Amino acid sequence: MTLTKSRIGDASAKAATLIEALPWLNRFHGQIVVIKYGGHAMAEEELRLAFAQDLVFLRYAGLRPVVVHGGGPQITEQLGRLGVESAFTAGLRVTTPEAMEVVGLINRHGPFAVGLSGEDAGTFTAVRKTAVVDGQPVDIGLVGDIVATDPGAIGALLADGRIPVVSSVAAGRDGEVYNVNADTAAAALAVALDAAKLVVLTDVAGLYRDWPSSADVISELTAAELERLLPGLSAGMIPKMEACLTAVRGGVPQAHVLDGRLSHAILLEIFTDSGIGTMVLPGGSQ
């Protein structure tokens, strides 16, 4: 078979991409990467398929991915089409096992993914969360704040070569089961597992430098710099950036906010020199 210049060029480009990934493959081989999965990355079929492929690639490349499964209002329509009941408590989704379609997508490529609840084996323990309105505490239902994390079950699955997919619910010490924020849960698990990275998928390109005046994304900042910026961030970005801050303050070397609307965002961040999104690094006074 005769190779055309076009085919040679395509092959060379693929080889160059693999070579670019080599130092990152070496750096993260055997390391745990915790990924918070939700938003548009869940709502669109093409992105769901790409996300599952990314996880399988990480697994074959020697990394150990863990997924914390979250959701948002934009996936309600998709879940409805699938015939999956989408329950809410105080405006927060109660994730059901059926909603974790990513497990099935991953397992198309091999018996890797295992879906479990944050309640299982006491992975997350939470206390009831209350809101304050006009200075008074208000009961908002079965919504909790994580107070303890036990990564034992997750570690056992990783040791067995599996990809854990954890839904963001937690056991209460009073016997209740609480819905917890998935960003917060991912950060807590990343710290408990001594992960090399926390990756939070969202619906924007990253942390904007001066939104809405500019769409310029901050590519890298320290924990101290992020701490100063937090009070001025939009309500939607605060829990995601707080999760990144919690992770790096807790010993995770890097935390990232990535645009989940971009196909193969995970691979682009981990295995390319330029990366994408916003990276938070330890540094500065607490």
C-alpha contacts under 8 A as a table, 3 or more apart, distances in Angstrom:
res1	aa1	res2	aa2	distance
3	L	7	R	6.16
3	L	8	I	6.44
4	T	7	R	5.25
4	T	8	I	6.23
5	K	8	I	5.06
5	K	9	G	6.01
6	S	9	G	5.06
6	S	10	D	6.23
7	R	10	D	5.03
7	R	11	A	6.13
8	I	11	A	5.09
8	I	12	S	6.06
9	G	12	S	5.07
9	G	13	A	6.17
10	D	13	A	5.15
10	D	14	K	6.33
11	A	14	K	5.15
11	A	15	A	6.20
12	S	15	A	4.99
12	S	16	A	6.10
13	A	16	A	5.04
13	A	17	T	6.30
14	K	17	T	5.13
14	K	18	L	6.37
15	A	18	L	5.12
15	A	19	I	6.19
16	A	19	I	5.06
16	A	20	E	6.13
17	T	20	E	5.08
17	T	21	A	6.37
17	T	272	T	7.93
18	L	21	A	5.10
18	L	22	L	6.45
19	I	22	L	5.15
20	E	23	P	7.09
20	E	271	F	7.25
20	E	272	T	6.25
20	E	273	D	6.97
21	A	24	W	5.38
21	A	25	L	6.05
21	A	271	F	4.66
21	A	272	T	5.88
21	A	273	D	7.90
22	L	25	L	5.07
22	L	26	N	6.26
22	L	271	F	7.85
23	P	26	N	5.06
23	P	27	R	6.08
24	W	27	R	4.90
24	W	28	F	6.03
24	W	270	I	6.88
24	W	271	F	5.55
24	W	272	T	7.72
25	L	28	F	5.50
25	L	29	H	5.66
25	L	61	A	6.89
25	L	62	G	7.84
25	L	271	F	7.10
26	N	29	H	5.45
28	F	31	Q	5.15
28	F	62	G	7.89
28	F	63	L	6.29
28	F	196	A	7.49
29	H	61	A	7.08
29	H	62	G	4.95
29	H	63	L	5.11
30	G	62	G	5.42
30	G	63	L	4.91
30	G	64	R	6.29
31	Q	62	G	7.89
31	Q	63	L	5.36
31	Q	64	R	5.86
31	Q	195	A	6.75
31	Q	196	A	5.92
32	I	63	L	6.29
32	I	64	R	4.61
32	I	65	P	5.71
32	I	66	V	7.24
32	I	193	L	7.48
32	I	194	D	7.51
32	I	195	A	4.69
32	I	196	A	5.67
32	I	197	K	7.09
33	V	63	L	7.31
33	V	64	R	6.14
33	V	65	P	4.78
33	V	66	V	6.16
33	V	190	A	7.59
33	V	195	A	5.63
33	V	196	A	5.87
33	V	197	K	4.94
33	V	198	L	6.05
33	V	199	V	7.42
34	V	65	P	5.87
34	V	66	V	4.72
34	V	67	V	5.90
34	V	68	V	7.30
34	V	186	A	6.62
34	V	189	L	7.50
34	V	190	A	5.71
34	V	195	A	6.71
34	V	197	K	6.33
34	V	198	L	4.95
34	V	199	V	6.20
35	I	65	P	7.18
35	I	66	V	6.08
35	I	67	V	4.85
35	I	68	V	6.11
35	I	186	A	6.94
35	I	198	L	5.96
35	I	199	V	4.66
35	I	200	V	5.88
35	I	201	L	7.43
36	K	67	V	5.87
36	K	68	V	4.78
36	K	69	H	6.16
36	K	70	G	6.87
36	K	182	A	6.84
36	K	183	D	6.33
36	K	186	A	5.81
36	K	198	L	7.85
36	K	199	V	6.19
36	K	200	V	4.78
36	K	201	L	5.98
37	Y	41	A	7.11
37	Y	42	M	7.31
37	Y	67	V	6.52
37	Y	68	V	6.07
37	Y	69	H	5.17
37	Y	70	G	5.75
37	Y	71	G	7.62
37	Y	200	V	6.92
37	Y	201	L	5.73
38	G	41	A	5.87
38	G	42	M	5.43
38	G	69	H	6.44
38	G	70	G	4.81
38	G	71	G	4.65
38	G	72	G	6.95
38	G	201	L	6.52
38	G	202	T	6.97
38	G	260	G	7.92
39	G	42	M	5.67
39	G	43	A	6.57
39	G	70	G	7.69
39	G	71	G	5.64
39	G	72	G	5.67
39	G	74	Q	6.60
39	G	75	I	6.96
39	G	201	L	7.52
39	G	202	T	6.07
39	G	203	D	6.35
39	G	260	G	7.26
40	H	43	A	4.77
40	H	44	E	6.24
40	H	47	L	7.78
40	H	74	Q	6.97
40	H	75	I	7.43
40	H	202	T	7.50
40	H	203	D	6.30
40	H	260	G	6.21
40	H	261	R	5.78
41	A	44	E	6.33
41	A	47	L	5.26
41	A	48	R	5.90
41	A	51	F	7.41
41	A	201	L	7.49
41	A	202	T	7.91
41	A	260	G	4.85
41	A	261	R	5.75
42	M	45	E	7.50
42	M	47	L	6.93
42	M	48	R	5.56
42	M	71	G	7.55
42	M	75	I	6.82
43	A	47	L	7.78
43	A	48	R	7.42
43	A	74	Q	6.70
43	A	75	I	4.94
43	A	78	Q	6.18
44	E	47	L	5.45
44	E	48	R	6.24
45	E	48	R	5.05
45	E	49	L	6.20
46	E	49	L	5.25
46	E	50	A	6.23
46	E	263	S	7.78
47	L	50	A	4.97
47	L	51	F	5.99
47	L	260	G	7.86
47	L	261	R	7.05
47	L	262	L	7.57
47	L	263	S	5.69
47	L	264	H	7.80
48	R	51	F	5.11
48	R	52	A	6.27
48	R	102	V	6.88
48	R	105	L	7.81
49	L	52	A	5.23
49	L	53	Q	6.28
49	L	105	L	6.65
50	A	53	Q	5.03
50	A	54	D	6.15
50	A	263	S	5.99
50	A	264	H	5.63
51	F	54	D	5.03
51	F	55	L	6.39
51	F	263	S	7.48
51	F	264	H	6.25
51	F	266	I	7.59
52	A	55	L	5.22
52	A	56	V	6.37
52	A	102	V	6.41
52	A	105	L	5.84
52	A	106	I	4.91
53	Q	56	V	5.17
53	Q	57	F	6.07
53	Q	106	I	6.95
54	D	57	F	5.04
54	D	58	L	6.20
54	D	264	H	6.24
54	D	266	I	6.48
54	D	267	L	6.25
55	L	58	L	5.06
55	L	59	R	6.23
55	L	65	P	6.65
55	L	106	I	7.33
56	V	59	R	4.97
56	V	60	Y	6.19
56	V	106	I	6.62
56	V	109	H	7.15
56	V	112	F	7.99
57	F	60	Y	5.17
57	F	61	A	5.97
58	L	61	A	4.98
58	L	62	G	6.37
58	L	63	L	5.20
58	L	64	R	6.96
58	L	65	P	6.87
59	R	62	G	5.38
59	R	63	L	5.29
59	R	64	R	5.89
59	R	65	P	6.89
59	R	161	G	8.00
59	R	163	I	7.80
60	Y	63	L	7.38
64	R	158	L	6.63
64	R	161	G	7.86
64	R	163	I	7.18
65	P	163	I	6.01
65	P	164	P	7.60
66	V	163	I	5.81
66	V	164	P	5.22
66	V	165	V	6.28
66	V	166	V	7.86
67	V	163	I	7.52
67	V	164	P	6.17
67	V	165	V	4.65
67	V	166	V	6.07
67	V	186	A	7.97
68	V	165	V	5.87
68	V	166	V	4.76
68	V	167	S	5.92
68	V	168	S	6.66
68	V	182	A	6.60
68	V	185	A	7.25
68	V	186	A	5.66
69	H	100	M	7.32
69	H	165	V	6.54
69	H	166	V	5.68
69	H	167	S	4.76
69	H	168	S	6.16
69	H	182	A	6.68
70	G	95	T	7.48
70	G	167	S	6.77
70	G	168	S	6.33
70	G	181	N	7.80
70	G	182	A	5.11
70	G	183	D	7.78
71	G	75	I	6.75
71	G	93	R	6.93
71	G	95	T	7.79
72	G	75	I	5.92
72	G	76	T	7.43
72	G	93	R	7.15
73	P	76	T	5.52
74	Q	77	E	6.98
75	I	78	Q	5.24
75	I	79	L	6.19
76	T	79	L	5.21
76	T	80	G	6.14
76	T	86	S	6.72
77	E	80	G	5.03
77	E	81	R	6.37
78	Q	81	R	5.18
78	Q	82	L	6.46
79	L	82	L	5.01
79	L	83	G	6.31
79	L	84	V	5.23
79	L	85	E	7.18
79	L	86	S	6.94
79	L	99	A	7.07
80	G	83	G	4.99
80	G	84	V	5.71
80	G	85	E	6.92
80	G	86	S	7.57
81	R	84	V	7.60
84	V	98	E	6.69
84	V	99	A	6.69
86	S	93	R	6.99
86	S	94	V	7.18
86	S	95	T	7.44
86	S	96	T	7.81
87	A	93	R	5.81
87	A	94	V	5.39
87	A	95	T	7.49
88	F	91	G	5.50
88	F	92	L	5.10
88	F	93	R	4.33
88	F	94	V	5.45
89	T	92	L	5.14
89	T	93	R	6.37
89	T	94	V	6.72
89	T	140	I	7.90
89	T	141	G	6.43
89	T	142	L	6.42
89	T	143	V	7.02
89	T	179	N	7.68
90	A	140	I	5.64
90	A	141	G	6.20
90	A	142	L	7.78
90	A	143	V	7.35
92	L	143	V	7.78
92	L	179	N	7.23
93	R	179	N	7.42
94	V	169	V	7.48
94	V	179	N	5.99
95	T	99	A	6.52
95	T	167	S	6.32
95	T	168	S	7.04
95	T	169	V	7.50
96	T	99	A	5.36
96	T	100	M	7.27
96	T	167	S	7.80
97	P	100	M	5.53
97	P	115	G	7.23
97	P	116	L	7.56
97	P	117	S	7.84
97	P	167	S	7.75
98	E	101	E	6.66
100	M	103	V	5.96
100	M	104	G	7.86
100	M	115	G	7.29
100	M	165	V	7.87
100	M	167	S	7.92
101	E	104	G	5.48
101	E	105	L	6.51
102	V	105	L	4.93
102	V	106	I	6.07
103	V	106	I	5.29
103	V	107	N	6.20
103	V	113	A	5.37
103	V	114	V	6.62
103	V	115	G	6.36
103	V	165	V	6.96
104	G	107	N	5.05
104	G	108	R	6.43
104	G	113	A	7.70
105	L	108	R	5.40
105	L	109	H	7.69
106	I	109	H	5.85
106	I	110	G	7.16
106	I	112	F	6.89
106	I	113	A	6.14
107	N	110	G	4.84
107	N	111	P	5.13
107	N	112	F	5.83
107	N	113	A	6.00
108	R	111	P	7.76
109	H	112	F	7.95
111	P	162	R	7.78
112	F	161	G	7.01
112	F	162	R	4.66
112	F	163	I	5.49
113	A	162	R	5.66
113	A	163	I	4.47
113	A	164	P	5.77
113	A	165	V	6.73
114	V	157	L	7.99
114	V	162	R	6.72
114	V	163	I	6.14
114	V	164	P	5.03
114	V	165	V	5.96
115	G	164	P	6.06
115	G	165	V	4.69
115	G	166	V	6.01
115	G	167	S	7.76
116	L	120	D	6.58
116	L	164	P	7.27
116	L	165	V	6.22
116	L	166	V	5.08
116	L	167	S	6.45
117	S	120	D	5.29
117	S	166	V	5.33
117	S	167	S	4.83
117	S	168	S	6.91
117	S	169	V	6.31
117	S	170	A	7.63
118	G	121	A	7.96
118	G	122	G	7.01
118	G	123	T	5.16
118	G	124	F	5.21
118	G	166	V	5.90
118	G	167	S	5.72
118	G	168	S	5.74
118	G	169	V	5.00
118	G	170	A	5.02
118	G	171	A	7.40
119	E	122	G	5.34
119	E	123	T	5.89
119	E	124	F	5.91
119	E	125	T	7.29
119	E	169	V	6.03
119	E	170	A	4.48
119	E	171	A	4.72
119	E	177	V	7.18
120	D	123	T	5.98
121	A	150	D	7.89
121	A	152	G	7.93
121	A	153	A	6.43
122	G	125	T	6.23
122	G	149	T	7.42
122	G	150	D	6.19
122	G	170	A	7.60
122	G	171	A	6.48
123	T	149	T	5.43
123	T	150	D	4.60
123	T	151	P	5.76
123	T	152	G	7.47
123	T	153	A	7.17
123	T	154	I	7.92
123	T	170	A	7.40
124	F	146	I	6.45
124	F	147	V	7.74
124	F	148	A	5.97
124	F	149	T	4.75
124	F	150	D	6.48
124	F	169	V	7.41
124	F	170	A	4.78
124	F	171	A	6.25
124	F	185	A	7.79
125	T	146	I	5.65
125	T	147	V	5.82
125	T	148	A	5.07
125	T	149	T	6.35
125	T	170	A	5.20
125	T	171	A	4.81
125	T	172	G	5.64
125	T	173	R	7.12
126	A	144	G	5.35
126	A	145	D	5.07
126	A	146	I	4.14
126	A	147	V	5.22
126	A	148	A	6.92
126	A	170	A	5.73
126	A	171	A	6.00
126	A	172	G	5.09
126	A	173	R	7.26
126	A	178	Y	6.85
126	A	180	V	7.87
127	V	144	G	5.20
127	V	145	D	5.49
127	V	146	I	6.63
127	V	147	V	6.81
127	V	172	G	5.80
127	V	173	R	7.10
127	V	178	Y	7.88
128	R	141	G	7.93
128	R	142	L	6.74
128	R	143	V	5.96
128	R	144	G	4.43
128	R	145	D	6.45
128	R	172	G	7.67
128	R	178	Y	7.34
129	K	139	D	7.56
129	K	140	I	7.24
129	K	142	L	7.89
129	K	143	V	5.60
129	K	144	G	4.62
129	K	145	D	5.74
130	T	137	P	6.00
130	T	138	V	5.56
130	T	139	D	5.23
130	T	140	I	6.00
131	A	137	P	5.58
131	A	138	V	5.09
131	A	139	D	6.69
131	A	140	I	6.74
132	V	135	G	5.69
132	V	136	Q	5.18
132	V	137	P	4.41
132	V	138	V	5.77
133	V	136	Q	5.26
133	V	137	P	6.40
133	V	138	V	6.66
140	I	143	V	6.71
142	L	176	E	7.72
142	L	177	V	7.03
142	L	178	Y	4.97
142	L	179	N	6.30
143	V	178	Y	5.06
143	V	179	N	4.85
143	V	180	V	6.04
144	G	170	A	7.60
144	G	178	Y	5.18
144	G	179	N	5.91
144	G	180	V	5.28
145	D	180	V	6.19
145	D	181	N	7.87
146	I	149	T	7.57
146	I	170	A	7.37
146	I	180	V	7.08
146	I	184	T	7.87
146	I	185	A	7.23
149	T	188	A	6.77
149	T	189	L	6.74
149	T	192	A	6.71
150	D	153	A	7.75
150	D	192	A	7.24
151	P	154	I	5.25
151	P	155	G	6.00
151	P	189	L	6.90
151	P	192	A	6.23
151	P	193	L	6.32
152	G	155	G	5.10
152	G	156	A	6.26
153	A	156	A	5.14
153	A	157	L	6.39
154	I	157	L	5.19
154	I	158	L	6.24
154	I	164	P	6.46
155	G	158	L	5.06
155	G	159	A	6.11
155	G	193	L	7.53
156	A	159	A	5.07
156	A	160	D	6.34
157	L	160	D	5.05
157	L	161	G	6.53
157	L	162	R	5.26
157	L	163	I	7.13
157	L	164	P	6.62
158	L	161	G	5.07
158	L	162	R	5.17
158	L	163	I	6.53
158	L	164	P	7.29
159	A	162	R	7.40
167	S	182	A	7.90
168	S	179	N	6.37
168	S	180	V	5.61
168	S	181	N	6.61
168	S	182	A	5.21
168	S	185	A	6.45
169	V	177	V	6.82
169	V	178	Y	5.52
169	V	179	N	4.46
169	V	180	V	5.41
170	A	177	V	5.71
170	A	178	Y	5.16
170	A	179	N	6.38
170	A	180	V	6.68
171	A	175	G	6.84
171	A	176	E	6.28
171	A	177	V	4.80
171	A	178	Y	6.28
172	G	175	G	5.26
172	G	176	E	4.93
172	G	177	V	5.63
172	G	178	Y	6.60
173	R	176	E	7.23
180	V	184	T	7.59
180	V	185	A	6.97
181	N	184	T	5.35
181	N	185	A	6.18
182	A	185	A	4.89
182	A	186	A	6.04
183	D	186	A	5.22
183	D	187	A	6.34
183	D	200	V	7.07
183	D	239	P	6.48
183	D	240	K	5.72
183	D	243	A	5.74
184	T	187	A	5.22
184	T	188	A	6.22
184	T	239	P	7.12
184	T	240	K	7.76
184	T	242	E	7.83
184	T	243	A	5.36
185	A	188	A	5.15
185	A	189	L	6.16
186	A	189	L	5.16
186	A	190	A	6.06
186	A	198	L	7.48
186	A	243	A	7.54
187	A	190	A	5.08
187	A	191	V	6.31
187	A	198	L	6.83
187	A	243	A	5.21
187	A	244	C	6.76
187	A	246	T	6.34
187	A	247	A	5.13
188	A	191	V	5.32
188	A	192	A	6.24
188	A	246	T	7.66
188	A	247	A	7.05
189	L	192	A	5.00
189	L	193	L	6.00
190	A	193	L	5.27
190	A	194	D	6.09
190	A	195	A	5.05
190	A	197	K	7.40
190	A	198	L	6.22
190	A	247	A	6.59
190	A	252	V	6.93
191	V	194	D	5.21
191	V	195	A	6.43
191	V	247	A	5.81
191	V	250	G	5.63
191	V	251	G	6.42
191	V	252	V	6.08
192	A	195	A	7.79
194	D	251	G	7.12
194	D	252	V	6.38
195	A	198	L	7.12
195	A	252	V	5.89
196	A	252	V	5.83
196	A	253	P	5.90
196	A	254	Q	6.75
197	K	252	V	6.20
197	K	253	P	6.43
197	K	254	Q	5.03
197	K	255	A	5.58
197	K	256	H	7.63
198	L	244	C	7.18
198	L	247	A	7.08
198	L	252	V	7.33
198	L	254	Q	6.51
198	L	255	A	4.56
198	L	256	H	6.16
199	V	255	A	5.86
199	V	256	H	4.76
199	V	257	V	6.01
199	V	258	L	7.11
200	V	240	K	6.94
200	V	255	A	7.83
200	V	256	H	6.03
200	V	257	V	4.81
200	V	258	L	6.17
201	L	257	V	5.98
201	L	258	L	4.98
201	L	259	D	5.84
201	L	260	G	4.91
202	T	205	A	7.95
202	T	206	G	7.98
202	T	257	V	6.87
202	T	258	L	6.08
202	T	259	D	5.31
202	T	260	G	5.29
202	T	261	R	7.82
203	D	259	D	5.48
203	D	260	G	5.82
203	D	261	R	6.25
204	V	207	L	7.87
204	V	258	L	7.43
204	V	259	D	5.17
204	V	260	G	7.67
204	V	261	R	7.85
205	A	208	Y	7.90
205	A	217	V	6.98
205	A	258	L	6.24
205	A	259	D	4.69
205	A	277	G	5.70
206	G	217	V	5.85
206	G	218	I	7.14
206	G	219	S	7.82
206	G	257	V	5.63
206	G	258	L	5.76
206	G	259	D	6.45
206	G	277	G	4.60
206	G	278	T	5.15
207	L	217	V	5.57
207	L	218	I	5.74
207	L	219	S	7.96
207	L	237	M	7.84
207	L	257	V	7.45
207	L	277	G	7.48
207	L	278	T	5.99
208	Y	211	W	5.60
208	Y	214	S	7.36
208	Y	215	A	5.99
208	Y	216	D	5.62
208	Y	217	V	4.36
208	Y	218	I	5.88
209	R	214	S	7.03
209	R	215	A	7.33
209	R	216	D	5.67
209	R	217	V	5.61
209	R	218	I	5.59
210	D	213	S	5.66
210	D	214	S	5.28
210	D	215	A	7.21
210	D	216	D	7.21
211	W	214	S	5.27
211	W	215	A	6.32
212	P	215	A	6.95
217	V	277	G	7.24
217	V	278	T	7.12
218	I	221	L	7.24
218	I	277	G	7.72
218	I	278	T	5.78
219	S	276	I	7.31
219	S	277	G	6.05
219	S	278	T	4.43
219	S	279	M	6.03
220	E	278	T	5.53
220	E	279	M	4.67
220	E	280	V	5.90
220	E	281	L	7.51
221	L	225	E	6.15
221	L	226	L	6.66
221	L	278	T	7.79
221	L	279	M	6.49
221	L	280	V	5.21
221	L	281	L	6.31
222	T	225	E	5.16
222	T	226	L	6.22
222	T	280	V	5.52
222	T	281	L	4.75
222	T	282	P	5.58
222	T	283	G	5.25
222	T	284	G	6.89
223	A	226	L	5.06
223	A	227	E	6.08
223	A	245	L	5.91
223	A	248	V	7.10
223	A	249	R	7.36
223	A	280	V	6.28
223	A	281	L	5.93
223	A	282	P	5.20
223	A	283	G	5.51
223	A	284	G	6.44
224	A	227	E	5.06
224	A	228	R	6.51
224	A	282	P	7.85
224	A	283	G	6.12
224	A	284	G	4.65
224	A	285	S	6.11
224	A	286	Q	6.84
225	E	228	R	5.32
225	E	229	L	6.50
225	E	284	G	7.58
226	L	229	L	5.03
226	L	230	L	6.08
226	L	241	M	7.71
226	L	245	L	7.34
226	L	280	V	7.74
227	E	230	L	5.37
227	E	245	L	7.54
228	R	231	P	7.16
229	L	232	G	5.80
229	L	233	L	6.73
230	L	233	L	5.40
230	L	238	I	6.52
230	L	241	M	7.50
230	L	242	E	7.70
233	L	237	M	6.34
233	L	238	I	6.04
234	S	237	M	5.47
234	S	238	I	6.35
235	A	238	I	5.41
235	A	239	P	7.70
236	G	239	P	6.83
236	G	240	K	7.63
237	M	240	K	5.32
237	M	241	M	6.11
238	I	241	M	5.29
238	I	242	E	5.86
239	P	242	E	4.96
239	P	243	A	6.02
240	K	243	A	5.11
240	K	244	C	6.50
240	K	257	V	7.49
241	M	244	C	4.98
241	M	245	L	6.18
241	M	257	V	7.77
242	E	245	L	4.95
242	E	246	T	6.05
243	A	246	T	5.08
243	A	247	A	6.15
244	C	247	A	5.13
244	C	248	V	6.37
244	C	255	A	5.19
244	C	256	H	6.91
244	C	257	V	7.92
244	C	280	V	6.61
245	L	248	V	5.46
245	L	249	R	5.96
245	L	255	A	7.84
245	L	280	V	7.36
246	T	249	R	5.18
246	T	250	G	5.94
247	A	250	G	5.04
247	A	251	G	6.51
247	A	252	V	5.33
247	A	254	Q	7.93
247	A	255	A	6.78
248	V	251	G	5.20
248	V	252	V	4.61
248	V	253	P	5.86
248	V	254	Q	6.30
248	V	255	A	6.62
248	V	280	V	7.39
248	V	281	L	6.37
248	V	282	P	5.35
249	R	252	V	7.25
249	R	282	P	6.52
252	V	255	A	7.23
253	P	281	L	6.41
253	P	282	P	6.68
254	Q	279	M	6.69
254	Q	280	V	5.88
254	Q	281	L	5.25
254	Q	282	P	7.44
255	A	279	M	5.67
255	A	280	V	5.09
255	A	281	L	6.76
256	H	277	G	6.90
256	H	278	T	5.55
256	H	279	M	4.46
256	H	280	V	6.16
257	V	277	G	5.70
257	V	278	T	5.29
257	V	279	M	6.66
258	L	265	A	6.88
258	L	266	I	7.91
258	L	276	I	6.73
258	L	277	G	4.65
258	L	278	T	6.75
259	D	262	L	5.82
259	D	265	A	6.86
259	D	277	G	6.60
260	G	263	S	7.31
260	G	265	A	6.48
262	L	265	A	5.45
264	H	267	L	5.53
264	H	268	L	6.37
265	A	268	L	5.10
265	A	269	E	6.22
265	A	276	I	7.70
266	I	269	E	5.33
266	I	270	I	6.25
267	L	270	I	5.25
267	L	271	F	5.57
267	L	272	T	7.62
268	L	271	F	5.73
268	L	272	T	5.60
268	L	275	G	5.88
268	L	276	I	6.79
269	E	272	T	6.14
269	E	274	S	7.78
269	E	275	G	4.26
269	E	276	I	5.39
269	E	277	G	7.76
270	I	275	G	6.85
271	F	275	G	7.58
272	T	275	G	5.46
